[in-house]
Amino acid sequence: WIGGSLALLGAATLLQRAALSAFCLSCQFAHPTFGGIAKHPDTRPDLLHTHYALCGLSLAGAAGLAPLEPRLGITARAAARARGCEAEGECQTCEEETTVWDGSLREPG
């Protein structure tokens, strides 16, 4: 939520992608039946912190994540569709290509 606040204030450039990625990676929990991102490295993951971590990574420009609408905490594409911009050419955000996140927090390459 702090990343979203920074984005709303026009200060998203203050997010340090490398540091944020490293912290999220240290909190990532891989398990055969469940996983996610925890609040701290020594705790279990939950949906809230997984969601906020992915939002923060998106706002920081992490590769493989769709652009975020910080006011709603959803992708910009989903926000445009929720606003009724489903018709072709009606909303440029709806026409943007997005990649699907592969579940990895590692930098590509």
Backbone torsions as a table, in degrees:
resi	resn	phi	psi	omega
1	TRP	NA	-25.9	177.3
2	ILE	-67.3	-41.0	177.2
3	GLY	-61.0	-40.6	177.3
4	GLY	-63.6	-40.0	177.5
5	SER	-63.4	-42.6	178.1
6	LEU	-62.4	-41.6	179.2
7	ALA	-63.0	-41.9	178.9
8	LEU	-65.2	-28.5	178.5
9	LEU	-88.1	1.5	-179.2
10	GLY	75.6	23.0	-176.3
11	ALA	-120.0	27.3	-178.9
12	ALA	-62.6	-19.4	178.5
13	THR	-67.4	-13.5	177.0
14	LEU	-74.4	-17.0	177.9
15	LEU	-69.0	130.0	-179.9
16	GLN	-99.5	100.7	-173.0
17	ARG	-57.1	-44.8	-177.6
18	ALA	-62.9	-44.7	-179.8
19	ALA	-67.6	-42.4	179.1
20	LEU	-63.6	-44.0	178.8
21	SER	-62.3	-43.3	-179.8
22	ALA	-63.6	-42.4	179.3
23	PHE	-66.0	-45.4	179.7
24	CYS	-62.5	-38.8	177.7
25	LEU	-62.5	-38.3	178.9
26	SER	-69.9	-20.6	179.8
27	CYS	-98.9	-4.2	-178.5
28	GLN	-69.0	137.1	-177.6
29	PHE	-121.1	113.7	178.8
30	ALA	-105.4	128.6	-178.5
31	HIS	-145.9	148.6	-178.7
32	PRO	-57.1	-31.4	-178.1
33	THR	-109.4	-20.6	178.3
34	PHE	-151.9	164.5	179.6
35	GLY	-161.6	-167.5	179.7
36	GLY	145.1	-165.8	-179.5
37	ILE	-124.6	129.0	-177.3
38	ALA	-90.7	169.4	176.8
39	LYS	-69.1	-38.2	179.9
40	HIS	-135.7	156.5	-178.5
41	PRO	-57.7	-29.0	-175.8
42	ASP	-96.9	16.0	180.0
43	THR	-121.6	168.0	179.5
44	ARG	-82.2	151.2	-179.8
45	PRO	-74.4	159.6	173.3
46	ASP	-145.4	164.9	-176.3
47	LEU	-63.0	-39.1	-178.1
48	LEU	-60.2	-51.2	-176.9
49	HIS	-73.1	-30.1	174.1
50	THR	-63.7	-46.3	179.8
51	HIS	-60.9	-50.3	-178.1
52	TYR	-63.8	-37.3	178.7
53	ALA	-64.6	-43.9	179.0
54	LEU	-66.7	-37.1	176.1
55	CYS	-62.8	-45.9	179.1
56	GLY	-61.4	-42.2	177.9
57	LEU	-64.0	-39.3	178.1
58	SER	-63.8	-45.8	179.5
59	LEU	-63.9	-29.1	179.0
60	ALA	-82.3	-3.2	176.4
61	GLY	85.3	25.7	178.4
62	ALA	-62.0	139.1	-179.2
63	ALA	-64.3	141.8	174.6
64	GLY	88.8	-2.5	178.4
65	LEU	-109.7	138.5	179.5
66	ALA	-68.0	151.8	176.5
67	PRO	-59.3	144.9	-174.9
68	LEU	-105.4	144.9	169.6
69	GLU	-96.0	100.4	-171.1
70	PRO	-65.0	-25.1	179.7
71	ARG	-68.8	-26.9	-176.6
72	LEU	-112.0	-17.1	-178.5
73	GLY	71.8	27.9	177.1
74	ILE	-131.2	169.6	-179.7
75	THR	-63.2	153.5	178.0
76	ALA	-60.8	-36.2	178.7
77	ARG	-63.7	-45.3	178.6
78	ALA	-64.1	-38.4	179.0
79	ALA	-64.2	-41.7	178.9
80	ALA	-63.7	-41.9	178.7
81	ARG	-66.2	-37.0	177.9
82	ALA	-65.2	-28.2	178.0
83	ARG	-80.9	-2.6	178.1
84	GLY	91.6	19.7	-179.1
85	CYS	-92.3	47.9	-176.6
86	GLU	-87.4	-19.7	-179.1
87	ALA	-71.6	141.3	-178.2
88	GLU	-59.4	132.9	178.5
89	GLY	81.5	-6.4	-176.7
90	GLU	-77.5	-32.6	-177.1
91	CYS	-144.0	121.0	-176.0
92	GLN	-64.3	-33.3	-179.9
93	THR	-59.5	-37.7	-178.6
94	CYS	-65.8	-24.1	-176.0
95	GLU	-91.2	-6.3	-178.3
96	GLU	-68.1	142.7	174.7
97	GLU	-79.1	136.1	174.8
98	THR	-125.6	150.2	177.4
99	THR	-100.7	155.4	179.6
100	VAL	-91.1	130.6	179.5
101	TRP	-67.0	133.1	-176.3
102	ASP	-88.5	4.8	178.7
103	GLY	89.4	1.3	-177.0
104	SER	-106.9	142.4	176.6
105	LEU	-98.3	0.7	179.8
106	ARG	-72.1	147.7	176.9
107	GLU	-67.2	140.7	-179.7
108	PRO	-65.9	155.2	174.4
109	GLY	101.7	NA	NA
